């Protein structure tokens, strides 16, 4: 497997672990940065898992990405309500 894809997977792993650590220690609250780190991290790991036909890590990271994307969308919608005229 290409070195660039492996590196991308490791960056994704670091993103997810950092988001978890930062949230656990109170350094970061769930919000756009937290959700984005989880989304990008899980997509990166999905790419590596797909290339290696490793379907269990692919599946859990697909779920993780979906939850992060949904949470990011909900956060955005709650922060920017549509204004009525």
C-alpha positions, 0 to 999 in steps of 0.5 A: 500500500502506498506510503501516502495512504498509510500516512493519511490513515495515521493522521486520521488515527491521531485526529480521533485520539486527540479529539477523544483525549481533549474531550475527556480532559475538558480541553475541547467541548463537542463542537465543530472542531471536535466533530470535524476531527472525528469526521476526517479521522474516520474517513482517513481510516476508512480509506486505509481499511478499504484498500486493505479489504478490512471490513470491520474497521471500515464499518465502525469508521463509516458509522463514526463518520456518519455520526460525526457528520450528522452531529456537525450538521445538527450543531450548525443548524442549531447555531444558525437558525433560519430567520423569518422575515 
